[in-house]
Amino acid sequence: MADFLLVTDLDQTLLGDDKALIILNEMLEKKRREYDIKIVYCTGRSLKLYHQLNQVKPLLSPDALK
């Protein structure tokens, strides 16, 4: 598999359906281990607001946060 970079917004894109997020996280984590997929969250949130969100939502740790 070629190198893969997943870049996604958070609000109303990655977030919004908690059950689907859990399923997606499981799939992404497996592919991340197999293929070294990189994950980037591109958000308008401040770093402080991102960290607050990360306390209440099951977000995978990103390789980059923009």
C-alpha positions as CSV (number, residue, x, y, z in Angstrom):
1,M,0.0,0.0,0.0
2,A,1.3,3.5,-0.8
3,D,1.8,6.0,2.0
4,F,-1.5,7.3,3.2
5,L,-2.3,10.6,5.0
6,L,-5.8,11.1,6.5
7,V,-6.6,14.8,7.1
8,T,-9.9,15.6,8.6
9,D,-11.8,18.4,10.3
10,L,-13.4,17.5,13.6
11,D,-16.7,19.3,14.1
12,Q,-19.5,17.9,12.0
13,T,-17.0,15.9,10.0
14,L,-15.2,13.3,12.2
15,L,-17.5,14.1,15.1
16,G,-21.2,13.8,15.3
17,D,-21.9,10.1,15.5
18,D,-20.1,8.6,18.5
19,K,-20.9,5.0,17.6
20,A,-19.5,5.5,14.1
21,L,-16.4,7.2,15.5
22,I,-15.7,4.1,17.7
23,I,-15.9,1.8,14.7
24,L,-13.8,4.1,12.5
25,N,-11.2,4.4,15.3
26,E,-10.9,0.6,15.5
27,M,-10.5,0.4,11.7
28,L,-8.0,3.2,11.5
29,E,-5.9,2.0,14.4
30,K,-5.6,-1.4,12.7
31,K,-4.6,0.2,9.4
32,R,-2.3,2.5,11.2
33,R,-0.3,-0.4,12.7
34,E,-0.3,-2.3,9.4
35,Y,0.5,0.5,7.0
36,D,1.8,3.4,9.2
37,I,-1.1,5.7,8.2
38,K,-0.7,9.2,9.4
39,I,-3.6,11.1,10.9
40,V,-3.9,14.9,10.9
41,Y,-6.7,16.9,12.5
42,C,-7.3,20.2,10.7
43,T,-9.5,22.3,12.9
44,G,-10.5,25.8,13.8
45,R,-10.4,24.9,17.4
46,S,-7.6,26.3,19.6
47,L,-5.2,23.8,21.1
48,K,-6.9,24.4,24.5
49,L,-10.4,23.6,23.0
50,Y,-9.0,20.5,21.2
51,H,-7.6,19.2,24.5
52,Q,-10.9,19.7,26.2
53,L,-12.7,17.9,23.4
54,N,-10.2,15.1,23.6
55,Q,-11.2,14.5,27.2
56,V,-14.8,13.8,26.3
57,K,-14.6,12.2,22.8
58,P,-12.6,9.1,21.8
59,L,-10.2,10.7,19.4
60,L,-7.1,8.8,18.2
61,S,-3.9,10.6,18.9
62,P,-3.0,12.6,15.7
63,D,0.4,12.6,14.1
64,A,-0.2,16.3,13.5
65,L,-2.7,18.9,14.6
66,K,-3.3,22.0,12.5
